[in-house]
Amino acid sequence: MKKVLIIIAFFLIFKVNYATEISGSISSDMTLSASGNPYYVTSDLQVISGVTLTIEPGVELYFRNGSTLYIKGTLKAIGTASEKILFTKDIDPTGNFYGLIFTNTAVEYDIINNTGCILKYCILEKASSAKHLITCQTKRIMVDYCEIRNSDMGISLWNHGIYLSNSKIHHIQRYAIDCNSPAPVYSSKITGNEFFNNNDECFTIGEALIENNYFHDNGGQSYFLRIRSNCQIDNNRFVDNPTAVAVALLGGETHTLTNNHFINNKVNVFILFERHPIANNNCFESYVHFNIYLTKNVSGNPYSLLNYDNAPHTNHADIDFSNNNFYNLTNEQIASSIYDDQDNFAEIFTAKYLPVSTTACNPYTSIIDYDNDINIFPNPANNYLIINLQKTNDVIIELSDINGQLIFIKEENVMSLEKMDISNLPKGMYLLKIIISNKMKVEKIIKY
């Protein structure tokens, strides 16, 4: 077996039978291209401070021996829709992947000048147990059009923030996003993403803008979106999370909860003592246990009545949920769907819900106006799927299987009438995602 050894400072490259083994410290700017595929990271790889590692479209990195990619300088991993960059563990028995760690010296992403650390059109998967795929110890990084999947834990923010957009986060067993601090120094912007098939306490976040996301079909027995600091939660969809609380306001003093759509969640909104959100124009279409649950106790699950102070309270605080749509419920039915001090006098909350908004609930207006912008037919379908678009500028069409595996993507030369051939796909359910100017629609498609 012929080996070519190239040593650059402490950075090692071994060329072995058309594969590239890499490890050590990168001390000068470097580019990895797809011509070197596959890359095997055999031990920790470090991008030192002041150095930029550029990873080109189509590069595949396989991690062994519990190796980690440490970014102390700048990482620019920018793929394309058709040539994504892959970070994963090697299938070899020694293939243990400890994730990407952006240290406190990593260069913050500058959203105005488009500089700093960025992951775009990347797939990150299969980190080892109790390891995050991404750990952010710097101010903020950019993660755009990425897929974060099939791992024990997803993104750790520590005391920091992230720009996360247009990405899919799915099949994470616990902590898809985990902000360890109730009062992070740097806020986050979470926009236009899809979260599905995640378990446990999936999304814990500090101060953030959470907008135009689609949360669906997530499991676990606790809170799905756990808010620990002031957040603006706008234009999101929370659908079919039947064993978890959709939104739990557990920290912070001022939140806005507007224009969101809730369908078939165990509890749609859970609010802990002294959180008084501005909540209006939300659509509470359906629920499993409660639409709104108000309590001064967070011990155990949201329904345990443990450790309550049974002394009478005179300082009852109103929480205003007026001007929200409760989807044709009568006033009595709305009251029954809200747990407050009228249900347990040890509580000190009263929920006000009148007047009720009469604006019709449309499950899609918070993302894309279906009736005016998009028409999809037939569904169920056998041979072809027709997508009729009113707008063709800045449009991306994606089709994936129910596990999030991308099957088809089109982001250029989109026509007003798209005909998608699905005749060769197996029978079953698929997800059709259409993004128009950072607003999205996700439709379940049945192939028969």
N, C-alpha and C positions, 0 to 999 in steps of 0.2 A: 504494500500500500504506500503510495507516494504522498508525502506531506510537504507542504510549503509553509514555512514559518516566517511571519512578518511581525516584527516587534516595533511598536510605536509607543515610546515611553513605557508604561506598564500595561498597555492594551495589547492583547494577544489575539491574532487571527490564525486559525488553522484551516487550511483548505483540504478536506478529506472526501475523495470520491464525489465531487460536485456538491458537497455540503460545506458550510462554513461554521467552524466553532469559534466562539468569541467569549471573552471574559476580561476582567481587569478594569483599569482606569483609562478613560479617554481624555487625553490632555491637550488635544488640538481639534479644531473643527473637523467633523467627519460626516460622510454620507453613506448610508446603506441603500443599495439598489437591489431590485428583484433578481438581477443576474447572479447574485450570491446565494439565492435560496437553495435549500432552507438554512436558516441560521440557528445554530444550537448554542444557547447561553449556558455554559457549563458551570459557571460560578458567578458570583455577584459582578454586575457590570455597572460602572459609575461614569456619569458625565460630570466632570469636575466644574467648579465655579469658573465662569467666564468662557466656557466652551459650549458650542452648539452641536448637537447630534441631529442630523436631518435623516428622516426615514422616508423613502420614496414609495409611491403606490405599488401595491402587490407584494411587498416584503412580508415574509413569514418568520416570526421568531418563536422558537420552541425552548422552553426553560427546563433545566435539569437541576438536580441536587439542591433543591430549595433555594434557587438563585433569585435575585431581586435586581430590577433595574432602578438604580438610584439616580435621580436627576438633581444635581447641585447647580447646574448651569441652565441651559435651554434645550428643550426637546421639541422638535417640529416633526410630528408624524402626521403627514397629510396624504391620504390616499384619494381615491375617486370612488364614485358609486359602483363602478364595475371592477375596480382593482383596490380592494380594501387591504389595510395593513392588519396583520394578525399577531396578537400576543396570546400565547397559550402554553400549557405545559406539554412536554414531550410525552409521547405514548410509551417511551422506554420506561421500565420500572423505576428508574431514578428520576423520572419527570415530576418534580415538585416545583411549583411556581409560587413565589411569595409576592408577586405583584409589582406595580410601579410605585415608587415613593418619590414625591416631589418635596425635597427638603426645604428648610427655611431660607436657603440661599438660591433656590430655583427662581428663574426670572418670571415675575408675575405677567399674566397676559394683559396687554394693553388693548382694550376693545376699540379704541379710536384709531390707533396706528397699526393694529393687527400684528403686534409683535409679542414675543414672549412664548411661554409654553402652551402648545396646542396639540390636541388629538382630534383629527377630523377623518371621517370615513375609516374608522378603526374598529376591529373586533377584539374585545378583551374577554377572556373566558378561563374557567377551570383553575382558579387560584386554589392553593392548598387550604385545608380546613383551618379556620380561625384566622385567615389572612384575607385582606382586602385586595381587590383588583387594582384599585387606585387609592393611594393615601396622599392627601394634600396637606403639607405643612407650610406652604407658602401662602401668599395673600389670596390669589385666585389663579386658576388655570381655565383654559377653554376646552370643553368637550362638545363636539358638534357632529351630528350625523354619525354617531357611533352606536355600537351594539355592545351592551354589557350584560353578560349572560352566564348561566350554568356554573354558578360558583356558590361557595358558602357565604361570602360577604362581598358587597359591591364597592362603594365609595366611602372613604373616611375623610371627613373635613377637619377633624380636630377643632381648632379655634378659628378656622378659616372659611373661605367661600369658594364658589365655583360658578362658572358660566356653563350651564348644561342645557343644550338645545337640540331639538330635532333628532333625538336619540331613542333607542329602544332599551329598556332595562327589564330583564325578565329572567325567571327561574333562578332567583337569588334566594337562598334559604333563610337568611336573616340580614337585616340592615342593608338593604339596597343602597340607601344613603344614610350615613350616620354622622351627625354633628355632635361631638362629645361635649360641647360647651353650651349651656343655656343662654349665654350672651356672647356670641362670637364677635371678634373684632371686625371681621369683614363679612359683608352680606353676600348672598347668593342670588342668582337669577336662573330660575328653572322654567324654561318655556318650550312649548311645542313637543313634549316628549310623550312616550307611551310606556306605561308601567303595567306589566301583566304577569300572572303566574308567579308572583313572589310570595314568600311566606314570612311568618313571624312579624316582629315590629319593624316594618319594612322601611319606612321613610321618616327619619328623625332629622329635623332641620331647625336651625336657629333663624336669625333675621334673613328674610328672603322675599323675593317676588316669585310667586308660583302662578303661572299663567298659561292658558291654552294647552294644558296637559290632559291626557286620557288615562285614567286609572281604572283597570277592569280585571275581573277574574283573579283577584289576589286572595290568598288564604291567610292562615294564621289565626290566632285567637285573641289578639291584642289590638293595638292601634295601627292603622295603616299609615296615615299621614299624621305624624306626631309633631306638633309645633311647640318649640321651646322658647321662642322669642317673637318679637313683633313681625308679622307677615302680612303681605297683601296676596290674597288668594282669589284669583279672578278668572272667570271663563274656563273653568275646568269641568271635566266630566268624571264622576265617580259611579261606576256601574258594576253590579254583580260582584261585590266584595261581601258575601253573606255571613262570613264568620268574623269580621273585623269591623272596628270603628273606622269610618272613612276619614274624618277630620277630627283630631283631638287637640283642643287649645289648652295646653298645660302650662305655658309660660308666656311672659310678655304682658304688656298692659293694653296695647292698642293693636287691633287687627282689623282688616277689612275682608269681608267674606261676601263677594258679590258675583252675580251672574253665573253661578255654578249650578250644575245639574246633578241631582242625586237619585240613583235608581237601585233599589234592592241591595242596600248595605245593612249590616247588622244594626249599627247606629249611624245615622248620617253625620251628626255633629255632636261632639262631646265637649263640654266646657267645664273647666275647673274653676273654683272659687276666685273671684276678683278679675276674671277676664270678661271684658265687655266689648265684644266685637261690633263694628258697624256691619250689619248683615242685612242686605236687601237685594231684591231682584233675583234671588235664588229660586230654583225649582226643586221642591221636595216631592218627587213623583211617587216613590214607594220606599218601604223600609221593611226590615225583618222584625226588630224589637221596638225601636224608637226612631222618630225623626230627629229629636233633640234631647240630649240628656245633660242635665245641669246638676253639679254636685260640688261639695267642698272636700270630697274624699277621693283619692286616686289609688288607694291600696287595693291590691288584687285586680280582678277584672272590673269593667265599668258597671257591673250589676251587683257587686258585693256591697252589702250595707254594713261594712265593718268600721269600727272605730269612730262612729259618729258621736258628736257631742249632743246628747239628748236634751240639754238645757234649752229652754225656750229662747228664741231669737226675736228681737224687735227691729233689727236693722236689715230688714229684707231688701234685697237689691233687685231691681228690675233689669232684665236683659231684653233688648228690643229686637224682636223678629217680625215686626210689622213690615208690610209691603213685600212679602215673599209669597210665592205661589205654592200652595199645598195640594195642588192637583185634584181639585173637585171634592176635597174632604169638607164635611160640615164643620162648624165651629166645635161641636162636641167631639168629633173625630180628631180634629187637630189637637184639642186639649189632651186627648188620650194618647196621642203620639208624642207628647212632650212630658219628660220626667222632670219635675221641679218640686218646690216646697209644697205644692198642693198634693203631691203624692207621698211625701215624707216630710213631716214638720220639723225634722232636725236640719233640713236644708234651709238655706237663706236666700234662695233664688226664686224669682217669679218671672216666667217668660211671658212677654207681651207679644201677641201675634196678630192683633187687629190694628188697622184694616189689612185684609188679605189682598194681595195683588191679584188682579183679574187678567193679567197678561197671560196668554196661552203658553203652556209648557210645550216646547218643541225640543226633543232630545238632541237636536243637531245645531240649533242656532248659536249655542255657546262656542261652537267650533267653526262650522261652515254652514251657511244658509243652504240647506239641501234643495228646497223647492226652487230657488232662484239660480243657484250656481251649478248643481250637479244632478244628473239623473242616471241611475244604474239599473240595468235590466238585461235579461231576466234574472231572477234570484228566487229560488234555486235555478242553476244553469247546468247545462251538460257539455255543449261544444264551445260556445262563445259567450263572452261577457261584453256588453256594450256600455261604454261610459260616455255620457253626453255632457260636455263642459261648456258653460257660458263664457268662461275665461280660460285662455290658454297661455298667458304670460306667467312666468314664475310658478310653474306647476310641476310637481313630482308625483308619479304614480308608482306605488309599490304593492306587490302581492306576496304574502308570506304564508307559511303553513301555521297551524295553531300553536306551534312551539316557537314561532318567531323566526324560522329559517327563511331567509329571503329567496323567493323563486323568480321574481321578475321586478325590474325597475326601469322606469323611463323618466328622464328629466330634461330631455332636449327634443325639440320639434314635436311637442305634444299638440295633437289635433283636437278640434272641437268635438269630433266623434271618433273615439278610440274603440277598436274591436280587438279584444284580447282572446287569444286561442287558449282554452283550458281543456281541450279534448283529451290530452294525454295525461292530465293530472288524475291521481287516484280519487275515488269518491271520498267525501268528507267535508270538513269545515276549513275555510281559509279566511285570512284577514286582508281586506283591500284597504290600503291607506292612501289618501290623496291629500297632498299639502299644497295649499295655494297661499302664497305670501305669508308663510309662517302660521297660517291657520290650517287646521287639519280635519279630515273626516276619516273615520275608521268604520268600515262596514263588514259584518260577518257574511261571507259568501258560502253557500252550500253547493257543492259539486255532486251531482247524482249520476 
